[in-house]
Amino acid sequence: YTSGSTGNPKGVEIGHQALFNFLLSIQEKPGINTADILFAVTTYSFDISLLEFFAPLISGASVYVASNETLNDPVKIITAIKKVKPSIIQATPSFYQLLFNAGWEGNHNLMVLCGGDLLSEDLAEQLLKKCGKLWNMYGPTEATIWSSLKQIVNKKEASNIGKPINNTQFYILDRFKKLLPIGSSGSLYIAGDGLAKGYFKDSELTNQKFISNPFKQGTLFYDTNDLAIWNNDGEVEFLGRNDNQVKIRGYRIELGEIETKLNTISEIKQAIVIAKKDTNQEAFLVAYIIKESESYNEQKCILTLEKELPKYMLPYIFVEVDNFPLTPNKKVDRKALNQREIIKNVTQEKFQYPQTELQQQLLKYWKEVLNYDGEISINDRFFSLGGHSLNAVKLV
């Protein structure tokens, strides 16, 4: 099952041949052999866990499966890594950022496989300095885990997703399904042995996303809805989503779904949700609100959303506006909203300065972790000021 961009996971039917093709390709490149120890950190409900379980199994390598108790505490993860001395770890960028925030010093004998979300230049730089090899992995569940990979040797390559794995083809096309030349951005389509059979009990969505491949008669390719571009080295640069989907810490999220939930709240006239990035390229959700009545209350909105949506789809920063910027076609200009500086929400309650020594110490740490220069009341919420699970770990 995919994470589900609308909060409703979709079943993806993967055949044994597709998985076998993937495992043999990974065994060859980046490569795994009998001397390797893979440190497995992924829950088995996430498709990338199949690499962790089966790639070592077919190669005579070893797997250390980290317990839930270990994975709930980044300090325990770091301790376990030092003890096990693994040669390979596969995880999302947010996992590695979590470790660095908790003081991880890396390991120059470690091969890092990084995928499931955008690799930022900042994180790439840290991994290159503190670990051995760094591989950027890309692929949707619908094409069986990872469809392409690239060894990163320079932080400027962070958006490079490399070349397709074995028996896999990439096509970058314009809106007429015509091939685009090097240097022209277009929609990315994937074909080959890794394609899923379709979506479980959803023939309509299957027919919409798995379509006839005009370049190889009798075969299908998958519409990723991602934007990409060929570079001069025959590799693919990832440019982001081609629709209103984003990825937050590995989860695919449909922003329209969050907006729909917000717009059902009677005190809200209209809501637009965007994903912004902080200085570390960590994405977070911001809800821009035009209120319907004076009884609008941000905290009540968050509580309502918590009943309707999973945690990873909750915006914790709410910004009240009188109106939204519009494009010449009179559509909401999301790009203009994204470029606005966020004025973080200080408490609407009576402002209270920190009094005790502990409160003053916490104030100092909050400002440092949140990179926030303004005044903070003891009634303020960490998340409303830009906090999220990654910098919460740094705060701890």
C-alpha positions in Angstrom: 0.0 0.0 0.0 1.2 3.5 -0.8 1.0 6.2 1.9 -2.0 7.6 0.0 -1.8 11.2 -1.1 -5.3 11.8 0.2 -4.9 9.9 3.5 -6.5 6.8 1.9 -3.8 4.3 1.1 -4.0 2.6 -2.3 -3.2 -1.1 -2.8 -0.6 -1.7 -5.5 -0.3 -5.2 -7.0 3.4 -6.1 -7.4 4.3 -9.3 -9.2 7.2 -11.6 -8.1 9.0 -11.0 -11.4 9.0 -7.2 -10.7 10.5 -7.7 -7.3 13.0 -10.2 -8.5 14.2 -7.9 -11.2 14.6 -5.1 -8.6 16.5 -7.2 -6.1 19.0 -8.6 -8.7 19.6 -5.1 -10.0 20.3 -3.7 -6.4 22.5 -6.7 -5.7 24.6 -5.6 -8.7 24.5 -1.8 -8.2 25.0 -0.2 -5.6 26.1 -3.8 -4.8 25.8 -6.1 -1.8 28.0 -9.1 -0.9 28.6 -11.7 1.8 30.7 -9.3 3.9 27.9 -6.7 4.2 25.7 -6.0 7.3 22.6 -4.0 6.5 21.0 -2.1 9.4 17.2 -2.3 8.7 15.2 0.6 10.0 12.0 0.5 7.8 8.7 -0.9 9.0 7.6 -3.8 6.8 4.4 -1.9 5.7 6.7 0.4 3.7 7.7 -1.0 0.4 11.4 -0.1 0.7 11.7 -2.6 3.5 11.8 -5.4 0.9 15.3 -4.2 -0.1 16.4 -4.5 3.5 15.0 -8.0 4.0 15.6 -9.7 0.6 18.7 -8.1 -1.0 21.0 -9.3 1.8 19.2 -12.7 1.9 19.9 -13.5 -1.8 23.5 -12.2 -1.4 24.6 -14.1 1.7 24.8 -10.9 3.7 23.6 -10.2 7.2 20.6 -8.1 8.4 20.3 -6.4 11.7 16.6 -5.5 12.3 16.3 -2.5 14.7 13.5 -2.9 17.3 10.7 -0.4 17.6 12.0 0.6 21.0 15.3 1.6 19.3 13.7 3.4 16.4 11.6 5.5 18.7 14.8 7.2 20.2 17.4 8.6 17.8 20.1 8.4 20.6 19.4 4.6 20.9 19.6 4.3 17.1 23.1 5.9 17.2 24.2 3.6 20.0 22.9 0.6 18.0 24.7 1.7 14.8 28.0 2.0 16.8 27.6 -1.5 18.3 26.5 -3.3 15.0 28.9 -1.4 12.7 26.8 -1.9 9.6 28.1 -1.4 6.1 24.8 -0.3 4.6 21.8 1.7 5.8 18.7 2.5 3.6 16.4 5.3 4.8 14.5 8.5 3.9 16.3 11.8 4.1 14.4 12.7 7.3 15.8 9.7 9.1 19.4 10.8 8.5 18.5 14.4 9.4 17.0 13.0 12.6 20.3 11.3 13.4 22.4 14.3 12.7 20.1 16.5 14.9 20.7 14.0 17.7 24.5 14.3 17.3 25.4 11.4 14.9 29.0 11.6 13.7 28.5 9.2 10.8 30.8 6.4 9.7 33.2 6.4 6.8 32.8 2.7 6.2 29.0 3.1 5.7 27.2 3.1 2.4 24.1 5.3 2.6 21.1 4.6 0.4 18.8 7.7 0.6 15.3 7.8 -1.0 11.6 8.4 -0.6 11.9 12.2 -0.6 14.0 15.0 -2.0 17.6 14.9 -1.0 18.6 18.5 0.0 22.1 19.8 -0.8 22.6 20.5 2.9 21.9 16.9 3.9 24.0 15.6 1.0 26.9 17.7 2.2 26.6 16.2 5.7 26.4 12.6 4.5 29.3 13.1 2.1 31.5 14.5 4.8 30.6 11.9 7.5 29.9 8.7 5.6 31.5 6.5 2.9 29.4 6.3 -0.2 26.1 8.1 -0.8 23.4 6.8 -3.3 20.3 8.8 -4.2 17.4 6.5 -4.9 14.2 7.3 -6.8 11.0 5.4 -7.6 7.2 5.2 -7.0 5.7 2.1 -5.4 3.9 1.5 -8.7 7.2 0.7 -10.4 8.5 -1.5 -7.5 10.4 0.4 -4.9 13.4 2.1 -6.6 13.5 2.7 -10.4 16.7 4.6 -10.7 19.8 5.4 -8.7 22.8 7.7 -8.6 26.0 7.8 -6.6 26.3 11.3 -5.3 29.9 12.6 -5.0 29.1 16.4 -4.9 26.3 18.1 -3.0 25.3 19.9 -6.2 24.1 16.6 -7.5 21.5 16.2 -4.8 18.5 16.4 -7.3 20.2 13.9 -9.7 18.3 10.6 -9.6 20.7 9.0 -12.1 19.8 6.2 -14.6 17.1 3.5 -14.5 17.9 0.2 -12.9 18.1 -3.0 -15.0 15.2 -3.7 -17.5 13.7 -0.3 -16.8 13.1 2.6 -19.2 12.5 6.3 -18.5 10.7 8.6 -20.9 10.5 12.4 -20.4 7.5 13.6 -22.5 5.6 16.8 -23.4 1.9 17.1 -23.0 1.4 15.5 -26.4 3.3 12.4 -25.2 6.3 13.3 -27.5 9.9 12.7 -26.5 11.7 15.8 -25.2 15.4 16.5 -25.9 18.2 17.0 -23.3 17.7 20.1 -21.2 13.9 20.2 -21.7 11.7 19.6 -18.6 8.7 17.3 -19.0 6.6 14.5 -17.4 8.4 11.4 -16.4 7.0 8.0 -17.4 8.4 4.6 -16.4 8.3 1.3 -18.3 9.9 -2.1 -17.9 9.9 -5.2 -15.8 9.3 -3.3 -12.5 5.8 -2.1 -13.4 3.0 -3.1 -11.0 0.0 -5.1 -12.3 -2.2 -2.1 -11.3 -4.2 -0.8 -8.3 -6.0 -3.4 -6.2 -9.7 -3.5 -7.1 -9.5 -0.1 -8.8 -9.5 -0.6 -12.6 -10.5 3.0 -13.2 -7.3 4.4 -11.5 -5.2 1.6 -13.1 -6.3 2.6 -16.6 -5.7 6.2 -15.8 -2.1 5.8 -14.6 -0.9 2.7 -16.4 -1.2 3.6 -20.1 -0.2 2.3 -23.5 3.5 2.9 -24.3 3.6 4.5 -27.7 7.4 3.6 -28.0 7.0 -0.1 -27.5 3.9 -1.7 -28.9 1.9 -4.0 -26.6 3.4 -2.6 -23.4 2.4 -0.1 -20.8 4.2 2.7 -19.0 3.4 4.5 -15.7 2.6 8.2 -15.4 4.6 9.3 -12.3 3.2 12.9 -12.3 6.8 13.9 -11.6 8.7 16.6 -13.6 12.2 15.7 -14.8 14.9 16.6 -17.3 17.7 14.7 -19.0 21.2 16.1 -18.4 24.2 15.9 -20.8 25.4 12.8 -19.0 22.3 10.8 -19.8 21.1 11.1 -16.3 17.8 12.4 -14.9 17.4 15.5 -12.7 14.2 15.4 -10.6 12.3 18.7 -10.6 9.4 18.0 -8.3 5.7 17.1 -8.7 3.6 18.0 -11.7 0.4 18.4 -9.7 -0.8 19.6 -6.3 1.0 16.7 -4.5 4.0 17.2 -2.3 6.1 14.9 -0.1 6.6 15.6 3.6 9.1 13.3 5.3 8.5 10.5 2.9 4.6 10.7 2.7 2.9 11.7 -0.5 0.3 14.3 0.3 -2.5 15.8 -1.8 -2.8 19.5 -0.6 -6.3 19.7 -2.0 -7.5 17.1 0.5 -6.3 19.2 3.4 -7.9 22.3 1.9 -11.2 20.4 1.5 -11.2 19.5 5.2 -10.4 23.1 6.2 -13.1 24.6 3.9 -15.8 22.5 5.7 -15.1 24.4 8.9 -17.9 27.0 9.2 -15.5 29.7 10.6 -13.3 29.5 7.5 -14.3 31.2 4.2 -11.5 29.8 2.2 -8.2 27.9 2.9 -5.1 27.3 0.7 -2.4 24.9 1.9 1.2 25.0 0.6 4.4 23.2 1.4 7.3 25.5 2.3 10.9 24.6 2.9 13.1 25.9 5.7 16.9 26.7 5.5 17.7 22.9 5.8 15.3 22.1 2.9 12.9 20.4 5.3 9.3 20.7 4.1 6.4 21.8 6.3 2.8 22.6 5.7 1.3 26.1 5.9 -2.4 26.9 5.8 -3.4 30.4 4.6 -6.9 31.2 5.9 -9.5 33.8 5.0 -11.8 33.7 8.0 -15.6 33.7 7.7 -16.4 35.0 11.2 -14.7 36.4 14.2 -15.2 33.2 16.1 -12.4 31.6 14.0 -9.9 29.9 16.3 -6.7 28.3 15.1 -6.5 25.7 17.9 -10.0 24.5 17.2 -9.2 24.1 13.5 -6.2 21.9 14.4 -8.3 19.8 16.7 -10.9 19.3 14.0 -8.2 18.3 11.4 -6.6 15.8 13.9 -9.9 13.9 13.9 -10.1 13.8 10.1 -6.5 13.4 8.9 -3.3 11.5 9.7 -0.6 13.5 11.6 1.7 13.9 8.6 -1.1 15.8 6.8 -1.6 18.4 9.5 -0.5 22.0 8.9 0.7 23.5 12.2 1.3 27.0 10.9 -1.8 29.0 10.1 -1.6 32.4 8.5 -4.6 34.7 8.3 -4.9 36.8 5.1 -7.5 39.2 3.7 -7.3 37.7 0.2 -5.1 35.4 -1.9 -2.8 36.6 -4.7 -4.1 35.7 -8.1 -2.5 34.8 -11.5 -3.6 36.6 -14.7 -6.1 33.8 -15.2 -7.6 34.6 -11.8 -6.4 31.4 -10.2 -4.8 31.4 -6.7 -1.1 32.2 -7.2 0.4 29.4 -5.1 3.9 30.4 -6.2 3.4 33.9 -4.8 2.1 32.5 -1.6 5.1 30.2 -1.3 7.5 33.1 -1.7 5.9 35.0 1.2 7.8 35.2 4.4 6.0 33.4 7.2 5.1 35.5 10.1 4.8 32.8 12.7 1.8 32.7 15.0 2.4 34.1 18.4 -0.2 33.3 21.0 -3.6 35.1 20.9 -3.8 34.7 24.6 -2.4 37.1 27.1 1.3 37.4 26.5 3.4 36.0 29.3 7.2 36.3 29.4 9.2 33.4 30.7 9.7 33.8 34.5 11.6 30.9 35.9 15.2 29.8 35.1 13.8 26.7 33.3 11.4 28.8 31.2 14.2 31.2 30.2 16.5 28.3 29.3 13.7 26.7 27.2 13.1 30.1 25.5 16.8 30.2 24.5 16.6 26.6 23.0 13.3 27.2 21.2 14.8 30.3 19.5 17.9 28.4 18.5 16.1 25.4 17.1 13.3 27.3 15.4 15.7 30.0 14.1 13.3 32.5 15.5 14.1 36.1 16.6 10.8 37.3 17.8 9.2 37.3 21.3 7.9 34.0 22.6 5.2 33.6 25.3 5.0 30.7 27.6 1.6 30.0 26.1 3.0 29.6 22.5 2.9 26.2 20.8 6.2 24.8 19.5 4.5 23.5 16.3 2.7 26.8 15.5 6.1 28.5 15.5 7.5 26.2 12.9 8.3 23.1 14.9 8.0 19.6 13.6 9.2 16.1 14.5 12.8 16.6 13.2 13.6 19.8 15.0 11.8 18.5 18.1 14.5 15.9 18.3 17.1 18.5 18.1 15.3 20.4 20.9 15.3 17.3 23.1 
